[in-house]
Amino acid sequence: MSTTQYYVAQTLDGYIADSDGGLDWLLRFDGESTIDASEATDGAYDRFFAEVGALAMGSATYEFILAEAHERWPYEGMPSWVFSSRELPVPEGADVRFARGAVRPVHEHMSTAAGERNVWIVGGGDLAMQFADEDLLDELHLTVVPVVLGAGLPTFPRRLRRRLRLAGTRPFRNGMVELRYEVVAA
Ligand SMILES: NC(=O)c1ccc[n+]([C@@H]2O[C@H](COP(=O)([O-])OP(=O)(O)OC[C@H]3O[C@@H](n4cnc5c(N)ncnc54)[C@H](OP(=O)(O)O)[C@@H]3O)[C@@H](O)[C@H]2O)c1
């Protein structure tokens, strides 16, 4: 049965990006090179991604990834939905479908595409809340990075009206900690 997961890295004080959308606090966590998600999480990211069958993101995240990856799409072959009211480019080899408006009908298509695998809500926070508001979010996977920004784009820009049950924690060698929560049905 497919599970819908909001999987993000966030600062200790609950932000997924700087106020201007930057991710230097995460990508340059070791102070020098761009970190590798697999290495930074002792392989946990790879194990998570192996179970993903479809993903969704907002247009700001999409444009950030395109700029950061120099147009090389990191999710080749993965059915990917980008929410936007605008026309945006699609890089070579990307299976990108554009969506706008209500998330529920899109979620149906995503679940069908994912089959037995999971649906990954990449972010940002408001898009994740759109799925949560429709009771379509099953799990939160938060990789907490020991950085305090003091301001930024919040992981949760508004209240989540559901109880959360701790499903697991995992510390990584670099000081990051993964927190997993199930969203308890009403
Ligand atoms: N730390 C992490 O793990 C992590 C994860 C994800 C993202 N991020 C970062 O967070 C930043 C972006 O987050 P964000 O919250 O600003 O933006 P976002 O969710 O990526 O994009 C927001 C935009 O998506 C479009 N959109 C959202 N919902 C829509 C809907 N239902 N219908 C049509 N369009 C819709 C709208 O833009 P238009 O209609 O104008 O296109 C909206 O302004 C980026 O810097 C990204 O890299 C970090």
Ligand as a Chemical Component Dictionary entry (heavy atoms), coordinates in Angstrom:
data_LIG
# 
_chem_comp.id                   LIG 
_chem_comp.type                 NON-POLYMER 
_chem_comp.pdbx_formal_charge   0 
_chem_comp.three_letter_code    LIG 
# 
loop_
_chem_comp_atom.comp_id 
_chem_comp_atom.atom_id 
_chem_comp_atom.alt_atom_id 
_chem_comp_atom.type_symbol 
_chem_comp_atom.charge 
_chem_comp_atom.model_Cartn_x 
_chem_comp_atom.model_Cartn_y 
_chem_comp_atom.model_Cartn_z 
_chem_comp_atom.pdbx_ordinal 
LIG N1  N1  N 0  15.323 21.500 2.964   1  
LIG C1  C1  C 0  14.615 20.744 2.140   2  
LIG O1  O1  O 0  14.616 19.500 2.230   3  
LIG C2  C2  C 0  13.776 21.422 1.084   4  
LIG C3  C3  C 0  12.744 20.698 0.478   5  
LIG C4  C4  C 0  11.964 21.343 -0.477  6  
LIG C5  C5  C 0  12.216 22.669 -0.805  7  
LIG N2  N2  N 1  13.223 23.328 -0.211  8  
LIG C6  C6  C 0  13.516 24.716 -0.567  9  
LIG O2  O2  O 0  12.424 25.541 -0.232  10 
LIG C7  C7  C 0  12.356 26.603 -1.185  11 
LIG C8  C8  C 0  10.989 26.700 -1.880  12 
LIG O3  O3  O 0  9.940  26.543 -1.029  13 
LIG P1  P1  P 0  8.608  27.399 -1.227  14 
LIG O4  O4  O 0  7.683  26.993 -0.133  15 
LIG O5  O5  O -1 8.933  28.820 -1.410  16 
LIG O6  O6  O 0  8.093  26.999 -2.644  17 
LIG P2  P2  P 0  7.552  25.748 -3.476  18 
LIG O7  O7  O 0  6.483  24.968 -2.779  19 
LIG O8  O8  O 0  8.668  24.995 -4.043  20 
LIG O9  O9  O 0  6.879  26.590 -4.642  21 
LIG C9  C9  C 0  5.807  27.466 -4.378  22 
LIG C10 C10 C 0  5.148  27.827 -5.692  23 
LIG O10 O10 O 0  4.588  26.661 -6.317  24 
LIG C11 C11 C 0  3.411  27.020 -7.027  25 
LIG N3  N3  N 0  2.291  26.288 -6.427  26 
LIG C12 C12 C 0  2.213  25.763 -5.166  27 
LIG N4  N4  N 0  1.039  25.141 -4.995  28 
LIG C13 C13 C 0  0.363  25.289 -6.158  29 
LIG C14 C14 C 0  -0.916 24.846 -6.604  30 
LIG N5  N5  N 0  -1.733 24.120 -5.806  31 
LIG N6  N6  N 0  -1.286 25.165 -7.867  32 
LIG C15 C15 C 0  -0.460 25.870 -8.698  33 
LIG N7  N7  N 0  0.751  26.304 -8.323  34 
LIG C16 C16 C 0  1.151  26.009 -7.068  35 
LIG C17 C17 C 0  3.261  28.540 -6.885  36 
LIG O11 O11 O 0  4.054  29.195 -7.876  37 
LIG P3  P3  P 0  3.687  29.578 -9.403  38 
LIG O12 O12 O 0  2.229  29.290 -9.625  39 
LIG O13 O13 O 0  4.030  31.016 -9.509  40 
LIG O14 O14 O 0  4.603  28.748 -10.251 41 
LIG C18 C18 C 0  3.959  28.793 -5.557  42 
LIG O15 O15 O 0  4.398  30.111 -5.386  43 
LIG C19 C19 C 0  13.386 26.337 -2.252  44 
LIG O16 O16 O 0  14.529 27.091 -2.008  45 
LIG C20 C20 C 0  13.675 24.882 -2.060  46 
LIG O17 O17 O 0  14.958 24.518 -2.503  47 
LIG C21 C21 C 0  13.995 22.742 0.736   48 
# 
loop_
_chem_comp_bond.comp_id 
_chem_comp_bond.atom_id_1 
_chem_comp_bond.atom_id_2 
_chem_comp_bond.value_order 
_chem_comp_bond.pdbx_ordinal 
LIG N1  C1  SING 1  
LIG C1  O1  DOUB 2  
LIG C1  C2  SING 3  
LIG C2  C3  SING 4  
LIG C2  C21 DOUB 5  
LIG C3  C4  DOUB 6  
LIG C4  C5  SING 7  
LIG C5  N2  DOUB 8  
LIG N2  C6  SING 9  
LIG N2  C21 SING 10 
LIG C6  O2  SING 11 
LIG C6  C20 SING 12 
LIG O2  C7  SING 13 
LIG C7  C8  SING 14 
LIG C7  C19 SING 15 
LIG C8  O3  SING 16 
LIG O3  P1  SING 17 
LIG P1  O4  DOUB 18 
LIG P1  O5  SING 19 
LIG P1  O6  SING 20 
LIG O6  P2  SING 21 
LIG P2  O7  DOUB 22 
LIG P2  O8  SING 23 
LIG P2  O9  SING 24 
LIG O9  C9  SING 25 
LIG C9  C10 SING 26 
LIG C10 O10 SING 27 
LIG C10 C18 SING 28 
LIG O10 C11 SING 29 
LIG C11 N3  SING 30 
LIG C11 C17 SING 31 
LIG N3  C12 SING 32 
LIG N3  C16 SING 33 
LIG C12 N4  DOUB 34 
LIG N4  C13 SING 35 
LIG C13 C14 SING 36 
LIG C13 C16 DOUB 37 
LIG C14 N5  SING 38 
LIG C14 N6  DOUB 39 
LIG N6  C15 SING 40 
LIG C15 N7  DOUB 41 
LIG N7  C16 SING 42 
LIG C17 O11 SING 43 
LIG C17 C18 SING 44 
LIG O11 P3  SING 45 
LIG P3  O12 DOUB 46 
LIG P3  O13 SING 47 
LIG P3  O14 SING 48 
LIG C18 O15 SING 49 
LIG C19 O16 SING 50 
LIG C19 C20 SING 51 
LIG C20 O17 SING 52 
# 
